[in-house]
Amino acid sequence: MNRDQMQGNWKQFTGKVKEQWGKFTDDDLDVIAGKREQLEGKIQERYGKTKEEAKKEVDHWFDRNGW
């Protein structure tokens, strides 16, 4: 599955996202809605990471999950 398909199947991935980033609320997940930039932004907001750190974290997460 590629990253674009994640957006289309977002409801299926919310559990995995919450496992990785437990500080996310259901409202956060609604805002993210499978969009990578939104995911990175919420990581920055909730975890106090830089844009580059958030991007690397998301890249690593995608790679680990085979996307």
C-alpha positions as CSV (number, residue, x, y, z in Angstrom):
1,M,0.0,0.0,0.0
2,N,1.4,3.4,-0.9
3,R,1.1,6.6,1.1
4,D,-1.7,8.0,-1.1
5,Q,-3.8,5.0,-0.4
6,M,-3.5,5.7,3.3
7,Q,-5.7,8.8,3.0
8,G,-8.4,6.7,1.3
9,N,-8.3,4.1,4.1
10,W,-7.7,6.4,7.0
11,K,-10.2,4.8,9.4
12,Q,-8.3,1.6,9.2
13,F,-5.0,3.3,10.1
14,T,-6.2,5.4,13.1
15,G,-5.5,2.5,15.5
16,K,-1.9,2.2,14.3
17,V,-1.5,6.0,14.5
18,K,-2.8,6.1,18.1
19,E,-0.4,3.2,19.0
20,Q,2.6,5.3,17.7
21,W,1.4,8.7,18.9
22,G,-0.7,8.2,21.9
23,K,-1.2,11.9,22.7
24,F,-3.4,12.3,19.6
25,T,-7.1,12.8,20.3
26,D,-9.9,11.6,18.1
27,D,-10.3,15.3,17.0
28,D,-6.6,15.3,16.0
29,L,-7.2,12.2,13.9
30,D,-10.2,13.8,12.2
31,V,-8.1,16.8,11.3
32,I,-5.2,14.6,10.0
33,A,-7.6,12.6,7.9
34,G,-4.8,10.7,6.3
35,K,-2.9,13.7,5.1
36,R,0.8,13.5,5.7
37,E,1.4,17.2,6.2
38,Q,-1.4,17.3,8.8
39,L,0.2,14.3,10.6
40,E,3.6,16.0,10.7
41,G,2.0,19.2,12.0
42,K,0.2,17.4,14.8
43,I,3.4,15.6,15.8
44,Q,5.1,19.0,16.0
45,E,2.2,20.4,18.0
46,R,1.7,17.6,20.5
47,Y,5.3,16.4,20.9
48,G,7.2,19.7,20.5
49,K,9.3,18.4,17.6
50,T,10.8,20.4,14.8
51,K,9.4,20.1,11.3
52,E,12.4,18.0,10.3
53,E,12.1,15.7,13.3
54,A,8.4,15.2,12.6
55,K,9.1,14.4,8.9
56,K,11.8,11.8,9.8
57,E,9.5,10.2,12.4
58,V,6.7,9.9,9.8
59,D,9.1,8.5,7.2
60,H,10.4,5.9,9.7
61,W,6.8,5.0,10.7
62,F,5.8,4.6,7.0
63,D,8.9,2.4,6.4
64,R,8.3,0.3,9.4
65,N,4.7,-0.4,8.3
66,G,5.7,-1.2,4.8
67,W,4.1,1.8,3.1
